[in-house]
Amino acid sequence: MADHDVDLFVIGAGSGGVRAARIASGYGARVMIAEEFRVGGTCVIRGCVPKKLLVYASRFSAEFEDAAGYGWTVPEATFSWPTLIANKDREISRLEAAYTATLERYKVELVKCRAVLEDAYTVRLSTGARVRAETILIATGATPYHGAQIAGLEHVISSNEVFHIKQLPKRILIQGGGYIAVEFAGIFAGLGSEVTLVYRGENILRGFDDDVREHLRGEMQRRGIKIITKQIVAAIEKVDYGYDVELSDNEQVMADLVMFATGRKPNVHGLGLEAAGVKLGETGGIAVDAYSKTTAGNIYAVGDVTNRINLTPVAIREGHAFADTVFGSKPTKVDHADVPTAVFSEPEIGVVGLTEAQAHQKLAKLDIYKTSFRPMKATLSGRDTRIFMKLLVDGVTDRVVGCHVVGPDAGELIQVIGIAVKMGATKADFDATMAVHPTAAEELVTMREKSMSYDRAAAQ
Ligand SMILES: Cc1cc2nc3c(=O)[nH]c(=O)nc-3n(C[C@H](O)[C@H](O)[C@H](O)COP(=O)(O)OP(=O)(O)OC[C@H]3O[C@@H](n4cnc5c(N)ncnc54)[C@H](O)[C@@H]3O)c2cc1C
C-alpha cells in the first residue's frame, strides 16, 4: 500500500516497543510510537528498575546488623521512606528522559496518548487523529490483576501504586506467591515492616524448582516474614487502626497496607484487536508465530502482551528480532529456551534451564547435585542463613540442563552460568573449570557427589 503515513506504528513505548522502534528507524523506516503513560514502560517506571532500587535500600538493615561481628559499632540507623521514594523518582525521571532522547535521536515520532486499532492499517489516537501504517507493532505490556471481586477490594494496592505510597507501613499483608510478591515481602521486611504473605497454593513461587521454593520459604521465615499458604484474602474492612483482613479460613490479620501481587494480564482490552483481525492465544495474550507475527499479516506483537516469557530482556529481544525481520531483511526468531532469570527476594534466586520436575519428564537419565551451606560472611556475623545450589545433569549426555541458586548475588551468578548452559556445557566442563576461592560460586565447580541419580528404564 502506498497511502500510509508511516512505515511502522508502535503502540506502547516500553521495553519491547522502544527497542523495535529505534532499530526499525535505523533501517530507514518512518516510525511513530504512542505511549499513554510514561516512556520506558513497566520495567523503567514501575517494575524492574524502581523495584531493584527498593531492594538495595532494604538490604542495608541486615548489613548494619552483620557489621557488628566484623568489629563495627553502628549507631542506631534510621530510615526515611520519603527520601528513598524522592531519590528513586529522580532516577526514574532521568531514565525516562534518556529513553525519550533515544527516540528523538533515532527520529522516531513520539505521540503521548492512547492508541487503538481501527482496522489492520489504521491506528486511532485518543487525540482524535488517525494514522495509516503499513506495519503495526503492538507492545502494550501487561497490567496487575486482582482476581475475584471481594469486599473491600478498593483498599488494595498493586505493584503500580506501591512505588508511591506516602509512608512505610508498620504492617503489610501481601497476597500472592509469585516473584513480585516475594520480592516485595523481602523489601518491606528489610525496611522494618511486619510482613504477612498470603498465598492460595501449597508453596510460594509456583513453576520454580521445588527445592528452591522450599529453601526460599525457610529463609524468608527466618527473616521474620509470616507465610500463610492454602488461604486467600476473603474480605478487607477499613477500621480506625488500619485494615482488618479476613482470610478464607476466617483467620483475621491486621495490616496498615494490603497489596495484591496476584498476577498480570496482557493489555489487550479495548485495543480494537477484533476489528483488525488479531486473535488471542490460549493464555490470553496475543497469538503470534515465531517471528512475532499475529493473525493479521501486517500486525506484530512483542513482549508481555503476547504472554510468552514476561521479562524485560525477552521483550527487548523480541522487539529487536521483529525489526530485523520486517525492516532489516534478516528474518530472526527469538530463542526462548534456557532464559536465565533472577528473583530479587531476600536471599536472591538465580535459575536457568529445567527444574527437577521438568528434567524428570524430559530425560531418560538424570543426575542431581545439590548442596546447602553457610556463607562465609555469616560466620563472623552470626547470621542464621544458608545458600542453596543445585545442578541437574543429563545422565546420558552429561549436559548441565538446569542450575538453581538461592543466595547472595544469585542473579549476577546466573547470568554467567547462563552462558555455559546455553553453550551446552557438560558436568565435566564444570569440573574442569578451576574454582575461584574463597567464593560461594566455587561450589558450582566442585560438586562431585551426586545427591541422586535416576534411570527411567531401570525404574520401570
Ligand atoms: C513490579 C515488577 C517488577 C518486575 N521486575 C522485573 C525484573 O526484575 N526483571 C525482568 O526482566 N522483568 C521484570 N518485570 C517484568 C517487565 O517489567 C516486563 O516484562 C517488561 O516491562 C515488558 O515489556 P513490554 O514492552 O512488553 O511492556 P511494558 O514495558 O509494560 O510497556 C508497555 C507500554 O505500553 C503502554 N500502553 C499500553 N496500552 C497502550 C495504548 N493503547 N496506547 C499507548 N500506550 C499503551 C503502557 O503504558 C506501557 O508503557 C517486572 C514487572 C513488574 C510489574
The ligand as a MOL file (V3000), in Angstrom:
LIG
                    3D

  0  0  0     0  0            999 V3000
M  V30 BEGIN CTAB
M  V30 COUNTS 53 58 0 0 0
M  V30 BEGIN ATOM
M  V30 1 C 6.9210 -4.9390 39.8650 0
M  V30 2 C 7.5540 -5.5590 38.6480 0
M  V30 3 C 8.8590 -5.9760 38.7010 0
M  V30 4 C 9.4680 -6.5330 37.5880 0
M  V30 5 N 10.7590 -6.9430 37.7010 0
M  V30 6 C 11.3780 -7.4830 36.6250 0
M  V30 7 C 12.7420 -7.8750 36.7130 0
M  V30 8 O 13.3720 -7.7530 37.7650 0
M  V30 9 N 13.3250 -8.3690 35.6020 0
M  V30 10 C 12.6480 -8.5050 34.4190 0
M  V30 11 O 13.2400 -8.9440 33.4270 0
M  V30 12 N 11.3420 -8.1650 34.3220 0
M  V30 13 C 10.6970 -7.6530 35.3930 0
M  V30 14 N 9.3920 -7.2620 35.2910 0
M  V30 15 C 8.6670 -7.5070 34.0190 0
M  V30 16 C 8.9800 -6.4200 32.9900 0
M  V30 17 O 8.7060 -5.1600 33.5410 0
M  V30 18 C 8.1580 -6.6550 31.7330 0
M  V30 19 O 8.3820 -7.9720 31.2740 0
M  V30 20 C 8.5260 -5.6860 30.6250 0
M  V30 21 O 8.3480 -4.3490 31.0280 0
M  V30 22 C 7.6720 -5.9690 29.3770 0
M  V30 23 O 7.9340 -5.0380 28.3840 0
M  V30 24 P 6.8210 -4.6810 27.2900 0
M  V30 25 O 7.4900 -3.8240 26.2830 0
M  V30 26 O 6.1580 -5.9010 26.8400 0
M  V30 27 O 5.7080 -3.8600 28.0820 0
M  V30 28 P 5.8040 -2.5990 29.0150 0
M  V30 29 O 7.1760 -2.3120 29.4400 0
M  V30 30 O 4.7740 -2.8130 30.0550 0
M  V30 31 O 5.3640 -1.4070 28.0710 0
M  V30 32 C 4.0670 -1.2860 27.5610 0
M  V30 33 C 3.7510 0.1940 27.4110 0
M  V30 34 O 2.5950 0.3310 26.6000 0
M  V30 35 C 1.8150 1.4000 27.1030 0
M  V30 36 N 0.4660 1.2020 26.5880 0
M  V30 37 C -0.3950 0.1890 26.8670 0
M  V30 38 N -1.5110 0.3000 26.1110 0
M  V30 39 C -1.3450 1.4000 25.3380 0
M  V30 40 C -2.1460 2.0230 24.3400 0
M  V30 41 N -3.3240 1.5110 23.9520 0
M  V30 42 N -1.6850 3.1690 23.7510 0
M  V30 43 C -0.4770 3.7020 24.1150 0
M  V30 44 N 0.3190 3.1430 25.0460 0
M  V30 45 C -0.1070 1.9900 25.6450 0
M  V30 46 C 1.9570 1.2590 28.6030 0
M  V30 47 O 1.6700 2.4710 29.2630 0
M  V30 48 C 3.4300 0.8620 28.7420 0
M  V30 49 O 4.2540 1.9800 28.9160 0
M  V30 50 C 8.7480 -6.6790 36.3820 0
M  V30 51 C 7.4140 -6.2520 36.3080 0
M  V30 52 C 6.8220 -5.7020 37.4330 0
M  V30 53 C 5.3970 -5.2480 37.3550 0
M  V30 END ATOM
M  V30 BEGIN BOND
M  V30 1 1 1 2
M  V30 2 1 2 3
M  V30 3 2 2 52
M  V30 4 2 3 4
M  V30 5 1 4 5
M  V30 6 1 4 50
M  V30 7 2 5 6
M  V30 8 1 6 7
M  V30 9 1 6 13
M  V30 10 2 7 8
M  V30 11 1 7 9
M  V30 12 1 9 10
M  V30 13 2 10 11
M  V30 14 1 10 12
M  V30 15 2 12 13
M  V30 16 1 13 14
M  V30 17 1 14 15
M  V30 18 1 14 50
M  V30 19 1 15 16
M  V30 20 1 16 17
M  V30 21 1 16 18
M  V30 22 1 18 19
M  V30 23 1 18 20
M  V30 24 1 20 21
M  V30 25 1 20 22
M  V30 26 1 22 23
M  V30 27 1 23 24
M  V30 28 2 24 25
M  V30 29 1 24 26
M  V30 30 1 24 27
M  V30 31 1 27 28
M  V30 32 2 28 29
M  V30 33 1 28 30
M  V30 34 1 28 31
M  V30 35 1 31 32
M  V30 36 1 32 33
M  V30 37 1 33 34
M  V30 38 1 33 48
M  V30 39 1 34 35
M  V30 40 1 35 36
M  V30 41 1 35 46
M  V30 42 1 36 37
M  V30 43 1 36 45
M  V30 44 2 37 38
M  V30 45 1 38 39
M  V30 46 1 39 40
M  V30 47 2 39 45
M  V30 48 1 40 41
M  V30 49 2 40 42
M  V30 50 1 42 43
M  V30 51 2 43 44
M  V30 52 1 44 45
M  V30 53 1 46 47
M  V30 54 1 46 48
M  V30 55 1 48 49
M  V30 56 2 50 51
M  V30 57 1 51 52
M  V30 58 1 52 53
M  V30 END BOND
M  V30 END CTAB
M  END
